[in-house]
């Protein structure tokens, strides 16, 4: 996690540490499956550092008396490798599919897994990041907890680019290499509802 445990609020510290351990194990399973789906060694994504860092972000959306006049969270793709999201029963999450916004209805006990931009980059577009947004709701408050697998808080100078084992004469690299912290800086600079930082790296 990005910050030492003693900096977490005492009221939720133990719970967050335990949840983090469970999510870390789930992330290990997911990266193993994704490695195999790409035809790679099961440990490939872990060995290249996709699990070397993760952090949590909690969103609190109060009830909105006029939800049709605003948006809860603008459209974007996550600037990470993988996101594991826990949302409550209120809903409001939508994903863009074939130019249509599709509701992601909450299901008790279910987690949502999103592919991030950095995974799209290293997979050379074999996996695509998920464009999504959150609608404001008259019910509420809505609370969600997202775990982002990325290393941009780590003191790392590791460059990430398309995985060499996925490249060939028929499948050349589509992106330049980047540092995860540089990618996040581009994401923050461009802001939500704008072009993807991936466009800046496309060859």
C-alpha positions in Angstrom: 0.0 0.0 0.0 1.1 3.6 -0.6 1.2 4.7 3.0 2.4 2.9 6.2 -0.4 1.3 8.2 0.1 3.6 11.2 -1.2 6.5 9.0 -4.6 4.8 8.4 -7.5 5.9 10.6 -7.6 3.7 13.7 -11.4 2.9 13.2 -10.7 1.0 10.0 -7.0 0.2 10.1 -7.2 -3.5 10.9 -10.0 -4.0 8.5 -8.1 -2.3 5.7 -4.9 -4.2 6.3 -6.8 -7.5 6.2 -8.8 -6.5 3.1 -5.5 -5.5 1.4 -4.0 -8.9 2.1 -7.0 -10.6 0.5 -7.0 -8.3 -2.5 -3.2 -8.9 -2.9 -3.9 -12.7 -3.1 -6.7 -12.1 -5.6 -4.4 -9.9 -7.7 -1.9 -12.7 -7.8 -4.5 -15.1 -9.1 -5.7 -12.6 -11.7 -2.2 -11.8 -13.0 -1.5 -15.5 -13.3 -4.6 -16.0 -15.3 -3.9 -13.0 -17.5 -0.3 -14.2 -18.1 -1.7 -17.6 -19.3 -4.3 -15.9 -21.4 -1.5 -14.0 -23.2 0.4 -17.3 -23.8 3.1 -16.4 -21.3 4.6 -18.1 -18.3 2.1 -18.0 -15.4 4.5 -15.8 -13.4 5.4 -13.4 -16.2 3.3 -10.4 -15.2 4.3 -10.8 -11.5 8.0 -11.1 -12.4 7.8 -7.9 -14.5 6.5 -6.0 -11.5 2.8 -5.6 -12.1 2.1 -6.5 -8.5 5.0 -4.5 -6.9 2.6 -1.8 -5.7 -1.0 -1.2 -5.0 -3.1 1.5 -3.3 -6.7 2.1 -2.2 -9.0 5.0 -3.1 -12.3 5.3 -1.3 -15.0 7.4 -3.0 -17.9 8.9 -1.1 -20.8 10.3 -3.3 -23.5 12.0 -1.3 -27.1 11.8 -2.5 -27.8 14.3 -5.2 -31.2 16.0 -5.4 -30.9 16.7 -9.1 -28.8 13.8 -10.5 -29.7 14.6 -14.1 -27.8 18.0 -13.8 -24.4 16.6 -12.9 -22.1 13.6 -13.0 -20.6 11.7 -10.1 -17.3 10.9 -11.8 -16.4 11.8 -15.4 -15.5 9.2 -18.0 -12.0 7.8 -17.9 -9.8 4.7 -18.0 -7.7 3.8 -15.0 -4.0 4.7 -15.3 -2.8 1.3 -13.8 -2.4 -2.3 -14.7 -5.5 -3.7 -12.9 -8.3 -2.3 -10.7 -10.4 -4.3 -8.2 -13.5 -2.4 -7.2 -15.9 -3.0 -4.3 -19.1 -1.0 -4.6 -22.1 -0.8 -2.4 -25.8 -1.4 -3.3 -26.5 2.1 -4.6 -24.9 1.6 -8.1 -24.2 4.3 -10.7 -21.2 2.7 -12.3 -21.3 2.5 -16.1 -18.9 1.1 -18.7 -18.7 2.2 -22.3 -19.3 -0.7 -24.8 -19.8 -0.2 -28.5 -20.5 3.6 -27.9 -23.2 2.8 -25.4 -23.1 3.4 -21.6 -24.0 0.1 -19.9 -25.0 0.0 -16.2 -23.0 -2.2 -13.9 -25.6 -3.3 -11.4 -24.2 -4.1 -7.9 -24.3 -7.7 -6.9 -23.9 -8.6 -3.2 -20.5 -10.3 -2.6 -19.2 -9.5 -6.1 -16.1 -7.5 -7.0 -15.5 -5.7 -10.3 -12.2 -6.1 -12.1 -11.1 -3.5 -14.7 -8.2 -3.7 -17.1 -6.1 -0.4 -16.8 -4.3 1.6 -19.4 -0.9 0.2 -18.4 -2.1 -3.3 -19.1 -3.4 -2.3 -22.5 0.1 -0.9 -23.2 2.1 -4.0 -22.1 -0.3 -6.4 -23.8 0.1 -4.4 -27.0 -3.7 -3.9 -27.3 -4.5 -7.6 -26.8 -6.4 -6.4 -23.7 -8.2 -3.0 -23.7 -8.6 -0.7 -20.8 -12.2 -0.1 -19.7 -13.7 3.4 -20.1 -16.1 4.0 -17.3 -17.9 6.8 -15.3 -20.2 7.1 -12.3 -23.6 8.7 -12.4 -24.9 10.9 -9.6 -27.8 9.3 -7.8 -30.7 10.6 -5.8 -30.1 7.8 -3.3 -27.1 7.8 -1.1 -24.5 8.2 0.0 -22.7 5.9 -2.4 -19.4 4.4 -1.3 -16.9 2.5 -3.3 -13.4 1.2 -2.6 -11.0 0.7 -5.5 -7.6 -1.1 -5.3 -5.2 0.0 -8.1 -2.3 -2.2 -9.0 0.5 0.1 -10.2 4.0 1.2 -9.1 3.7 4.9 -9.6 4.1 5.5 -5.9 7.2 3.3 -5.8 10.8 4.7 -6.2 11.2 2.9 -9.5 12.8 3.8 -12.8 11.5 0.7 -14.6 10.3 1.3 -18.1 7.1 -0.5 -19.2 6.4 -1.1 -22.9 4.8 -3.9 -25.0 5.9 -7.3 -23.8 8.6 -8.6 -26.2 7.3 -12.1 -26.2 4.0 -10.7 -27.7 5.8 -8.9 -30.6 6.5 -10.2 -34.1 6.7 -9.0 -37.7 3.0 -9.2 -37.9 2.5 -7.7 -34.4 4.9 -4.8 -34.0 5.0 -2.6 -30.9 2.1 -0.1 -30.7 3.4 2.0 -27.9 6.6 3.6 -26.6 7.9 2.7 -23.2 7.0 4.8 -20.2 7.6 5.1 -16.4 4.4 4.5 -14.4 4.9 7.8 -12.6 5.2 9.6 -16.0 2.0 8.0 -17.2 0.1 9.1 -14.1 1.4 12.6 -14.5 0.1 12.6 -18.1 -3.3 11.3 -16.8 -3.5 14.0 -14.2 -2.5 16.7 -16.7 -5.1 15.7 -19.3 -7.9 15.2 -16.7 -11.1 13.3 -17.0 -13.3 13.4 -20.2 -10.3 14.1 -22.4 -8.0 12.1 -24.6 -6.2 9.1 -23.2 -2.5 9.4 -22.3 -2.1 6.2 -24.3 -2.6 8.3 -27.4 0.6 10.2 -26.5 2.6 7.0 -26.5 1.1 5.4 -29.6 3.7 4.7 -32.3 
